[in-house]
């Protein structure tokens, strides 16, 4: 036990780089306690062994735990739970065979050194994955933009990586959530909701959570509770209860999960991940569903106007058995993708596809994914009755059609920075917090502007009125900084003619339109996309500035 304990402490300290190590008993975390005599001896021996390794180690007297209190700042990995036994662990193989990397272009495998990159985004992704590309240093442009556009900002009164969302940002996030909800429900998903806390004394949850130790928030309560960092085990427990037969498969569940980690909207302590699980009877139906869900992920890139570069990953065994199917996915994608073949399975998945936007600094922003999970059915005791009258474990597909909602916003903002020299930055019209702005020339035009507002607003278009006592030029410039897709001025001429010179941000053109023509254009632009009303006062003069 001492040998394994010392090995685990050294391994963890290599990660956290602590200058001092304190050994103390944490008995309430174990369901199998030794005698006090054995525990004291293990602690003493461990202290001596760690000291011999040249580490600065102290040992808390046994039984004194409740008699003192220490408060200090520390590394987020400085307090981890481990169960140490006397069992011998298999030593990691020295010189373990690494993954093989290549380019999959349709059904052709091309060595990376022989591939001619015509797409700099793919080249950046490949370089990053192989460790030769952009580093994670430097603040990406979206961090500044998310503040400037009053979407969100860091909350200093919370833990690092937690954001406060302003009305515009909350609207964009909710619209994206509505979009994904509609997308997966159309695919047959059954939305569910599960608790945010789970008991780590549950064996299946503990095993699953141990794979993601760095993502855990734990509670100081009688139960060994953890704040859920993913929805998977909650969804799996829901699916473990009902009686399922082969006739019910494939079946689908969906919810939004929260998880964490920290840079602007790219790495957070709390973000919203649409999680779509499919439970399949056999590998043939799994591959068929995977193909359909790949289509869904590709479509989100089209709908959001975001370019995805793609990594297709599989174990060698899976690839050897299903290479023709993998080539069919490559053809479906229609452009070269990075292919990783793992020598053996390290994770719960045997195959997955990852879609990533590339940020301004050349780094990937992980977005949609589809994964074949070959472990969790058995681990969570999810079964179905097969046609043969016997119980079987289903294969599970994990799919996030967009990736986290926050990373979608990150991708959209990074895209505007990349394209700044080519076009005016903007969000898709249906995601723009304000789709149309009416600018009044003077006090005499406010009533007419309000009539126009009522007509446009009645068509489920987010519209507001800049009624401030400012010059028209300044109002137009302010509207431009807010990336509003359609802007028009209301004065005497417009009131008399009913025709407005509308500034269309996407093209930079001024187009003469009636209000009905404007309404039609906006509705055509946003057709099929979710709608929510304006989350702000309609009159600019009454608004609060959040930044």
C-alpha positions in Angstrom: 0.0 0.0 0.0 2.8 2.4 0.9 4.5 1.8 -2.4 1.4 2.5 -4.4 0.5 5.5 -2.2 4.0 7.1 -2.7 3.8 6.4 -6.5 0.4 8.2 -6.6 1.5 11.2 -4.6 4.6 11.6 -6.8 2.5 11.3 -9.9 0.0 14.0 -8.7 2.8 16.3 -7.5 4.4 16.1 -11.0 1.2 17.8 -12.2 0.6 20.4 -9.4 4.3 21.2 -8.8 3.7 21.7 -5.0 6.6 22.8 -2.8 5.1 21.1 0.3 3.2 17.9 0.8 0.9 17.2 3.8 -0.3 13.7 4.6 -3.5 13.6 6.6 -6.2 11.0 7.0 -9.5 11.6 5.3 -11.4 8.6 6.6 -14.9 9.7 5.5 -14.0 9.3 1.9 -13.6 5.5 2.2 -16.1 2.8 2.7 -13.4 0.3 3.7 -11.4 1.5 6.7 -8.3 -0.1 8.2 -7.6 -0.3 11.9 -6.1 2.9 13.4 -2.8 1.0 14.1 -2.4 0.1 10.4 -3.4 3.5 9.2 -0.8 5.2 11.5 2.0 2.9 10.3 1.1 3.5 6.6 1.2 7.2 7.1 4.6 7.0 8.9 6.1 4.8 6.3 4.7 6.9 3.5 6.2 10.0 5.1 9.6 8.4 5.3 9.5 7.1 1.7 8.5 10.5 0.3 11.2 12.2 2.4 13.7 9.8 0.8 12.5 10.9 -2.6 13.7 14.4 -1.7 10.2 15.9 -1.2 9.3 18.3 1.6 6.6 16.3 3.4 4.8 16.7 6.7 2.3 14.3 8.5 -0.7 15.4 10.5 -1.0 13.5 13.8 -3.6 10.7 13.4 -7.0 11.5 14.9 -6.4 15.3 15.1 -8.3 16.1 11.9 -11.3 17.7 13.6 -9.1 19.7 16.0 -7.7 22.3 13.6 -8.6 24.3 10.5 -6.4 25.4 7.7 -7.4 27.9 5.0 -5.1 28.6 2.1 -5.1 29.1 -1.7 -3.9 26.2 -3.7 -3.7 24.5 -7.1 -7.1 23.2 -8.4 -5.6 19.7 -8.5 -4.2 19.9 -5.0 -6.9 17.9 -3.3 -7.9 14.7 -5.1 -9.5 11.5 -3.9 -7.7 8.2 -4.6 -8.3 4.7 -3.3 -4.9 3.1 -2.7 -4.7 -0.8 -2.5 -1.9 -3.3 -2.2 -2.5 -4.6 -5.7 0.4 -4.4 -8.1 -0.2 -1.9 -11.0 0.9 -2.8 -14.5 3.8 -0.5 -15.4 3.2 1.7 -18.4 4.9 0.3 -21.5 8.1 2.2 -22.3 8.1 3.4 -25.9 4.4 2.8 -26.3 3.4 3.0 -29.9 1.9 6.5 -30.7 -1.1 7.2 -32.9 -0.6 7.3 -36.7 -1.7 10.5 -38.5 -2.6 11.0 -42.1 -5.1 12.9 -44.3 -8.3 11.2 -45.4 -9.6 12.7 -48.7 -12.7 10.8 -49.6 -11.5 7.2 -49.7 -7.8 8.1 -50.2 -5.3 8.0 -47.4 -2.4 10.5 -47.9 0.7 10.8 -45.8 0.8 14.3 -44.2 4.2 15.0 -45.6 3.0 14.3 -49.1 -0.3 16.3 -48.8 -0.5 19.6 -50.5 -2.5 21.9 -48.3 -4.9 24.2 -50.2 -6.8 25.2 -47.0 -4.8 27.1 -44.4 -7.4 26.3 -41.7 -6.8 22.5 -42.1 -3.1 23.1 -42.1 -3.3 25.0 -38.8 -5.4 22.2 -37.3 -2.9 19.5 -38.4 0.0 21.6 -37.0 -1.8 22.1 -33.7 -2.7 18.4 -33.3 0.9 17.3 -34.1 2.3 19.8 -31.6 4.0 22.1 -34.2 1.3 24.8 -34.5 0.1 27.8 -32.5 0.5 27.7 -28.8 -2.2 28.3 -26.2 -0.6 31.5 -25.2 -2.2 34.9 -26.0 -5.7 36.3 -25.6 -8.0 35.6 -28.6 -9.9 38.5 -30.1 -13.3 37.2 -28.9 -12.5 38.0 -25.3 -12.5 41.7 -26.2 -15.5 41.4 -28.5 -17.7 39.6 -25.9 -17.2 42.7 -23.6 -17.5 45.4 -26.3 -20.8 43.9 -27.6 -22.2 43.6 -24.1 -22.6 39.8 -24.4 -20.8 38.7 -21.2 -17.8 39.2 -19.0 -15.9 37.5 -16.2 -17.5 37.6 -12.8 -14.8 38.4 -10.2 -17.1 37.4 -7.3 -17.2 33.8 -8.6 -14.6 31.1 -9.3 -12.3 31.8 -12.2 -13.9 30.9 -15.6 -17.5 31.7 -14.6 -19.2 34.4 -16.6 -22.0 36.9 -16.1 -24.3 37.2 -19.1 -25.8 40.5 -20.1 -29.2 40.7 -21.9 -27.8 40.6 -25.4 -25.5 37.7 -24.6 -28.2 35.8 -22.8 -30.5 36.2 -25.8 -27.9 34.8 -28.2 -27.2 31.9 -25.9 -30.9 31.1 -25.6 -31.5 31.3 -29.3 -28.6 28.8 -29.9 -30.1 26.5 -27.3 -33.5 26.8 -29.0 -31.9 26.0 -32.3 -30.2 22.8 -31.0 -33.3 21.7 -29.1 -35.4 22.0 -32.3 -32.7 20.2 -34.3 -32.5 17.1 -32.1 -36.2 16.9 -31.4 -36.8 16.7 -35.1 -34.3 13.7 -35.1 -36.6 11.9 -32.5 -34.7 12.9 -29.3 -36.6 12.8 -26.0 -35.5 15.8 -23.8 -34.8 14.9 -20.2 -33.6 16.7 -17.1 -31.3 15.2 -14.4 -29.9 16.4 -11.0 -26.9 18.6 -10.9 -25.3 16.7 -8.0 -24.3 13.0 -8.0 -23.1 10.6 -5.3 -19.5 9.5 -5.9 -20.1 6.4 -3.7 -22.1 5.1 -6.7 -19.6 2.7 -8.3 -20.6 3.4 -12.0 -20.5 7.2 -11.4 -17.2 7.0 -9.5 -15.5 5.0 -12.3 -16.9 7.4 -15.0 -16.0 10.5 -12.9 -12.4 9.2 -12.3 -11.7 9.7 -15.9 -12.3 13.5 -15.5 -10.9 14.2 -12.1 -9.7 17.7 -13.0 -13.3 18.8 -13.8 -14.8 18.1 -10.4 -16.4 20.4 -7.9 -17.2 18.5 -4.7 -19.4 19.4 -1.8 -18.6 19.4 1.9 -21.6 17.4 3.0 -22.5 14.1 4.7 -22.7 12.5 1.2 -19.7 12.4 -1.1 -21.5 14.6 -3.7 -20.0 16.0 -6.9 -21.4 18.8 -9.1 -22.2 17.2 -12.4 -19.6 18.1 -15.0 -21.4 16.1 -17.8 -24.9 14.8 -18.3 -23.8 11.4 -19.4 -24.2 9.4 -16.2 -27.6 11.1 -15.4 -28.9 10.2 -18.8 -27.6 6.7 -18.5 -29.3 6.2 -15.1 -32.5 7.3 -16.7 -32.1 4.8 -19.5 -31.2 2.0 -17.1 -34.6 1.9 -15.4 -37.2 1.3 -18.2 -37.8 -2.1 -19.9 -36.4 -1.7 -23.4 -36.7 -4.2 -26.3 -35.0 -4.3 -29.7 -38.2 -2.7 -31.1 -37.5 0.5 -29.2 -34.0 0.9 -30.7 -32.5 3.1 -31.7 -33.8 5.4 -29.1 -32.5 8.9 -28.2 -32.3 11.2 -25.1 -31.2 14.8 -25.0 -30.3 17.4 -22.4 -28.0 20.4 -21.9 -25.1 19.6 -19.7 -22.8 21.8 -17.7 -19.1 21.3 -17.5 -15.9 23.2 -17.2 -12.3 24.7 -17.5 -10.6 28.8 -18.8 -10.1 31.5 -21.6 -13.0 33.7 -22.5 -15.8 31.7 -24.2 -13.4 28.9 -25.2 -12.5 27.4 -21.8 -14.9 27.9 -18.9 -15.8 26.6 -15.5 -19.5 26.5 -16.5 -20.8 26.1 -20.0 -23.8 24.7 -21.8 -23.2 21.5 -23.8 -26.1 20.1 -25.9 -25.7 16.3 -25.3 -27.7 13.9 -27.6 -27.4 10.2 -26.7 -28.5 7.4 -29.1 -28.9 3.8 -27.8 -28.3 1.3 -30.6 -28.9 -2.5 -30.8 -25.8 -3.4 -32.9 -22.8 -2.0 -34.7 -24.7 -1.8 -38.1 -27.4 0.5 -36.6 -24.7 2.4 -34.7 -22.8 3.2 -37.9 -26.0 4.2 -39.6 -26.9 6.6 -36.8 -23.3 7.9 -36.7 -23.6 8.8 -40.4 -27.0 10.6 -39.9 -25.5 12.6 -36.9 -22.5 13.5 -39.0 -24.9 15.0 -41.5 -26.6 17.0 -38.6 -23.2 18.3 -37.5 -22.3 19.4 -41.0 -25.7 21.2 -41.2 -25.0 23.2 -38.1 -21.9 24.6 -39.8 -24.1 25.7 -42.7 -26.8 27.2 -40.5 -24.3 29.1 -38.3 -22.0 30.1 -41.3 -19.0 28.6 -39.5 -16.3 26.7 -41.2 -15.4 23.4 -39.5 -12.1 21.5 -40.0 -12.4 17.8 -39.0 -10.5 15.1 -37.1 -11.7 11.5 -37.6 -10.4 9.2 -34.9 -10.6 5.5 -34.5 -8.7 2.6 -32.9 -6.8 0.4 -35.3 -9.1 -2.6 -34.6 -12.2 -0.4 -35.5 -10.5 1.0 -38.6 -9.5 -2.4 -39.9 -13.1 -3.7 -39.4 -14.9 -0.6 -40.7 -12.5 1.2 -43.1 -15.1 1.2 -46.0 -17.6 2.9 -43.7 -15.0 5.4 -42.6 -14.2 6.2 -46.2 -17.9 6.7 -46.9 -18.0 9.3 -44.1 -14.9 11.0 -45.7 -16.8 11.2 -49.0 -19.8 12.6 -47.3 -17.8 15.4 -45.7 -16.5 16.3 -49.2 -13.1 17.8 -48.2 -9.8 16.5 -46.7 -9.9 15.6 -43.0 -7.2 14.7 -40.4 -7.2 11.0 -39.6 -5.9 9.6 -36.3 -5.6 5.9 -35.8 -4.9 4.8 -32.2 -3.0 1.6 -31.7 -5.4 0.5 -29.0 -8.5 1.9 -27.2 -7.6 4.3 -24.3 -11.0 5.8 -23.8 -14.7 4.8 -23.7 -15.0 5.4 -27.4 -13.7 3.3 -30.3 -14.4 5.9 -33.0 -15.3 9.6 -33.0 -15.4 12.6 -35.3 -14.5 16.1 -34.0 -15.4 19.3 -35.8 -13.4 22.4 -35.0 -13.5 26.0 -36.0 -10.1 27.7 -36.1 -9.6 30.9 -34.1 -7.8 34.0 -35.1 -4.6 32.7 -33.5 -4.7 29.5 -35.4 -6.0 27.2 -32.6 -8.9 24.8 -32.8 -12.2 25.6 -31.1 -13.8 22.2 -30.5 -17.4 22.3 -31.7 -19.6 19.3 -32.8 -18.7 15.7 -32.1 -20.1 12.2 -32.6 -18.6 9.3 -30.5 -19.2 5.6 -30.4 -19.2 4.6 -26.7 -18.5 0.8 -26.1 -18.2 0.9 -22.3 -21.1 2.8 -20.7 -23.9 0.4 -21.6 -22.4 -2.3 -19.4 -21.1 0.0 -16.7 -24.5 1.6 -16.1 -26.4 -1.7 -16.6 -28.4 -0.4 -19.5 -30.0 -3.4 -21.2 -32.5 -4.3 -23.9 -34.3 -7.5 -24.7 -33.1 -8.8 -28.1 -35.0 -10.7 -30.7 -33.3 -13.8 -29.4 -35.0 -13.3 -26.0 -31.8 -12.5 -24.2 -30.6 -9.3 -22.6 -27.9 -7.3 -24.3 -26.0 -4.0 -23.7 -26.6 -1.3 -26.3 -23.9 0.7 -28.0 -24.2 4.4 -27.2 -23.6 7.3 -29.4 -22.6 10.6 -27.9 -23.4 13.6 -30.1 -23.2 17.3 -29.5 -24.5 18.8 -32.8 -22.9 22.2 -32.2 -20.5 21.7 -29.3 -21.0 24.0 -26.3 -23.2 27.0 -26.9 -20.5 29.3 -25.5 -17.9 27.9 -28.0 -20.4 28.5 -30.8 -20.4 32.2 -29.8 -16.7 32.1 -29.5 -16.4 30.7 -33.1 -18.7 33.3 -34.5 -16.8 36.2 -32.8 -13.4 34.7 -33.9 -14.7 34.4 -37.4 -15.5 38.2 -37.5 -11.9 38.9 -36.5 -10.5 36.6 -39.2 -12.7 38.2 -41.9 -12.3 41.8 -40.7 -10.4 42.9 -43.8 -13.0 41.3 -46.1 -16.4 42.2 -44.7 -18.1 44.1 -41.9 -18.3 42.0 -38.8 -21.7 40.7 -37.8 -23.6 37.8 -36.4 -26.1 35.9 -38.5 -29.3 38.0 -38.6 -31.4 35.5 -36.6 -28.7 35.7 -33.8 -28.3 39.4 -33.8 -29.7 40.8 -30.6 -31.2 43.7 -32.6 -32.1 42.9 -36.2 -33.5 46.3 -37.2 -32.9 49.8 -35.8 -35.1 52.8 -36.5 -33.3 56.2 -36.2 -35.3 59.3 -35.6 -34.2 62.7 -37.1 -36.0 64.7 -34.4 -38.7 64.8 -31.8 -41.4 65.2 -34.4 -40.7 61.8 -35.9 -41.0 59.7 -32.8 -44.7 58.9 -33.2 -44.1 57.7 -36.8 -41.1 55.7 -35.6 -43.2 54.0 -33.0 -45.9 53.1 -35.6 -43.2 51.5 -37.7 -41.8 49.7 -34.6 -45.2 48.3 -33.8 -45.6 46.9 -37.4 -42.1 45.4 -37.6 -42.3 44.0 -34.0 -45.6 42.3 -34.8 -43.8 40.2 -37.4 -41.4 38.7 -34.7 -38.5 40.8 -35.7 -36.3 42.3 -33.0 -36.5 46.1 -33.6 -35.7 49.1 -31.5 -35.8 52.9 -31.8 -32.9 55.3 -31.3 -34.9 58.3 -30.0 -32.0 60.0 -28.3 -31.3 63.7 -28.7 -28.1 63.1 -30.8 -27.1 63.8 -34.3 -28.2 61.3 -37.0 -24.6 60.7 -37.9 -23.7 59.7 -34.4 -26.7 57.4 -34.1 -25.7 55.7 -37.4 -22.2 55.2 -36.1 -23.4 53.7 -32.8 -25.7 51.3 -34.7 -22.7 50.2 -36.8 -20.7 49.4 -33.7 -23.5 47.2 -32.5 -23.4 45.2 -35.8 -27.1 45.7 -36.5 -28.1 44.1 -39.8 -30.6 46.7 -40.9 -30.7 50.4 -40.1 -32.9 53.2 -41.5 -33.6 56.8 -40.7 -37.0 58.3 -40.2 -37.4 62.0 -41.2 -39.9 64.2 -43.0 -39.2 62.8 -46.5 -39.5 59.2 -45.3 -42.7 60.0 -43.4 -44.2 61.5 -46.5 -43.1 58.9 -49.1 -43.1 55.7 -47.0 -39.8 54.7 -48.6 -36.7 54.3 -46.5 -33.0 54.1 -47.3 -32.0 51.0 -45.5 -28.3 50.3 -44.7 -27.8 46.6 -45.1 -24.7 45.6 -43.1 -24.0 42.3 -44.9 -23.5 44.0 -48.2 -22.7 47.5 -47.1 -25.3 48.8 -49.5 -28.1 51.4 -49.0 -31.3 50.0 -50.5 -34.6 51.8 -50.9 -37.4 49.8 -49.3 -40.9 50.1 -47.9 -41.5 48.7 -44.5 -43.2 45.7 -46.0 -40.2 45.0 -48.2 -37.9 45.3 -45.2 -40.0 42.9 -43.2 -40.0 40.4 -46.0 -36.3 40.5 -46.4 -35.6 40.0 -42.7 -38.1 37.1 -42.5 -36.5 35.5 -45.6 -33.1 35.8 -43.9 -34.3 34.2 -40.6 -36.7 31.6 -42.1 -36.6 28.3 -40.1 -34.6 29.7 -37.3 -35.8 30.3 -33.7 -37.1 33.6 -32.5 -37.1 35.4 -29.1 -38.2 38.9 -28.4 -36.0 41.9 -27.7 -34.6 41.6 -24.1 -34.1 45.4 -23.8 -36.3 48.5 -23.7 -37.3 49.4 -27.2 -36.2 53.1 -26.8 -32.4 53.6 -26.6 -32.8 56.6 -24.4 -34.1 54.4 -21.5 -31.4 51.7 -21.7 -28.6 50.8 -19.2 -25.0 50.5 -20.4 -23.6 47.3 -18.9 -20.0 48.0 -19.9 
